[in-house]
Amino acid sequence: MILAIDMGGTHIDSVLVRQGELVKFVKHEVQRNDLFGSIWHCLQDLLQDQDKNEISRIHLSTTVCTNAIVEGKVSKVGVILQSGPGINWDFGNLGDNLHFLSGSTDHRGVVAEDFDPDDLEAIKKSFQQNAVESLAIISKFSPRNPETEKEIMSFFADAYSEITLGHSLSGKLNYPRRMQTAYLNAAVANTFRTFARNMLTALKQENITAPIYILKADGGTVDLGSALKRPVETILSGPAASYTGISALFPAENEDAVLLDIGGTTTDIFILADGIPLFEPVGIEIDHRKTLVRAVYSVSIGLGGDSYIRADEGEIRIGPERRGPAVAYGGEVLTPTDALVYLGLMSGKYPQKAEMAIASFASELNMDTEACAAQIVTQFSESILRKIDDILERVNKNPVYTIKELLHGQQITPRSIKVIGGPAQALAGALYEASGLEVTFPKNYEIANAVGAALAKPTTEISLYANTERRILSIPELDIYESIDRSFNQAEAENIALRAVERAGAAMGLSADQLDSEITESSSFNMVRGFMGRERNIRVRAQIRPGLLYDFQPTRERGKDESE
Amino acid sequence: MKANNSLGLIFFPAFDWAISPAHPEREERLLYTQDQLFEEGVEDIEGINFFNPSVARPADVQRVHFAYPDVDSIVSESHYIAAGGVMRALDAVMSKETDKAFAMVRPPGHHAQRVTYGDRGFCIINIEAVGLEYIRQKHPDLRVAIIDTDCHHGDGTQDIYWNDPDTLFISFHQDGRTLYPGTGDMSELGGPGAYGYNLNIPLPPNTGDEGFLHVLDNVVLPVLDDYKPDLIINSAGQDNHYTDPLTNMNFSAQGYALLNEKLNPDVAVLEGGYSIEGALPYVNLGIVLAMAGLDYSAVREPDYHEAKWRQSQRVTRQVEEISRQVLKNWENRKKLAEEEFRGLRKVTLPRQVYYDTAGIMETQRQEFTICGDCPGVNVIHSVNDRGASLIGVQIPRQACPSCQREGYRLFEEAAKAGVKRRFLQDRSNDQYFAS
């Protein structure tokens, strides 16, 4: 049985799921000043009538790292950068304990110039004087050659336990993002460690020993041990849980589609291509920092069931602000929910008040009440669809680098819209009118996020780089740096990448039939150097395909007792 | 970080195409440039946007070339896309979608001349010219300057714009007596309709940053000030770099960046440059930053030592002398044209063109009619050593009615000449005929 907890901004949901079947669901409010306590109370409520021994794994979508970053409650990080030649980026948001080292590594991973080791002593002294708590060490092109980062770390290892090395976070090339990601990782390391320790202690008190997995922004999970090394991967997992939840509630189809989560304040939009979600091209952004953290691509727009409606020069304006709940639920200002209630598409606590609010608004605009309500609903749906069109236009223009992709690459053309959220059912008709696409919505949408958290599978992605001229092979994410012989080829590289990603998956607790590894990118370039033989430059990416541990069975009854 | 000039990057490395597996023009060529641009975080700079190329159509190629036997037989997808990259760059700039654009595409194009039988110097079609003539259909009155900073003479672009006063062509290159394709002498000044609008600046081997910048400051910029183009295109070949395996120059990434900052082109197009690990990653980065109006002072090759690549005193004196002469030719272009063409009604230019990549030798005779009202109709008679022959008639964009009629008459007349193919390029009406 999987126990899952999904912590959002306002609510904390928890579920028990047995083999894809919902056993119990509990929803609580979040106490922002006591996240750990919030989890704890929710758990106790969930488990009070359950057999704890049945719990085989715990899935946690937590906002501790996200909140720490957004609220600036982070450790004091000492940052050491080796930038070498290139762009002069602004390093202003990396804190006051920032030091630059001389030397550089080039794009091949060749150290062009060594750093001056004498500088490290002074940096160490400065860090200690300024009570630095954790370190981030980042060198340009370190995924190609991590030696410089490792050498620097060995100098500080006796003084600091939390040291993040840039190359360990991603094999992708993007120095400014590596810098930001490593900084954030070091900044939240202590926060996350404390949280994990509290969690483990409390679970132990309850005699729960099941392994803990943490939700990531890519819709997958990571085991707690790995999360302690890379806590930054746990940021912004909320939308990913919502995506996983939606995909759990709808039967899997391999088609292009749009997923919508319509909430009170915002609507989250996800895009599926052949049933697979789009990911952020490089990584997600948090607190105005672009990172290398892999994430499901989602766009949030300021349009929800409770968006504030007013007239502006004779035009109806909806959102992006929310000024409390809908009139139909005891609020003060008109919202899309009130229009849906008035039109009989949705039920409300105070339908008469909603009608009065709509009528008075309509008269302000010299409109018929019904026409006004209908106009609000149409405008709401059309705004969402306009946004979807913008997104599709953008993603269909993403840069490609081969003739095959340019001339024969597939464009994403959604065949359906799948919606969850309070107004989902009520808006289905209007969304269909506006788009002409099939619109579906599930029952029990409120369990989506927690179910998504419960069924998310551990995921990981690796980048293999091999160069037969230099006889090197690297997989930075797994800290693999090996030598190869000159006959090494693309097929061997793919094989090594798949085995490596499978080992990583198994280490995160995936069984052999759940591994589902795949090559996502693979290329081999002839390198011609002078008149001597051919060398190869090989790049391969492999991943554990994100997905669900089990198919969800929404039709079965809640709480029905069946053994695993 | 935000670009001061918004910049569209048409970065298309064509990772699945090569002339042949070990050819310099192979899949690997822009791989390390991509690594460098990605690692530097160029895609995250606000105002720098990556665009996919358009794909040129045969009609876009016909506007520029007499392609034998026809466009589709000799032009591959990769060429249509490289030219499409330039079209996209020009579209983006002319529609004000972006301030500037850089088409980092391959293969290059500046050796492709009006007649094209196949591959010369890795070029089959002239990608700048295809792009420029395409955009001129939307903006017919554009006055354009093409500045070719590739180390090899841009002989294809010279041939295409030889007689067009609305396209100023300036090429600086390693002296043709020491490098392919051998042309590019100062005396090659243009046809009777555009004499002086073709400026060659042949530079001695081992010219360094100082020499290139001297040419820019003392010839190119003053000429541009005078000509006042609506659009500046840089044919940004990168083989003047000190590490280039095919040439003998001493130019650096810093030099390229500074040149681009001063030249301030609207559009840059990658041409040659085959030091794919040692030069392209740094030169391309330098050009990107310079075009975006960003600080490039820290862009440097890992092995660069200024003193090592500084040009000699002798080179400095030669460069200064050449610059003086070229500028004088520009200033005296009207007088020189009068002397050159006084009393003539037609100018004939016999030439031989060698296709090094394809191994074809072509013999040509170009005939330019001198007209007082327009640049005049012109005809190319061409045969090659593989038994091909053609006559190509060109009616220029600016043609007067009488030259238009004359063009059609010459095309009819060519039917009797017994050549295998004849072509008519009626640029004044954007109509193209072949038979």
Interface residues (C-beta under 8 A of the other chain):
Chain A: S83 G84 P85 G86 I87 N88 W89 D90 S104 D106 H107 R108 V110 A112 E113 K140 F141 K172 L173 N174 Y175 P176 R177 V282 K290 K397 P399 V400 Y401 T402 I403 K404 L406 L407 S523 F525 N526 M527 V528 R534 N537
Chain B: M1 F11 F12 P13 A14 F15 D16 W17 A18 P21 A22 R26 E27 E28 L31 Y32 Q34 D35 Q36 F38 E39 E40 G41 V42 E43 D44 F50 F51 N52 P53 V55 E77 S78 I81 E277 P281 Y282 L285 L289 L294 D295 S297 A298 V299 R300 E301 P302 D303
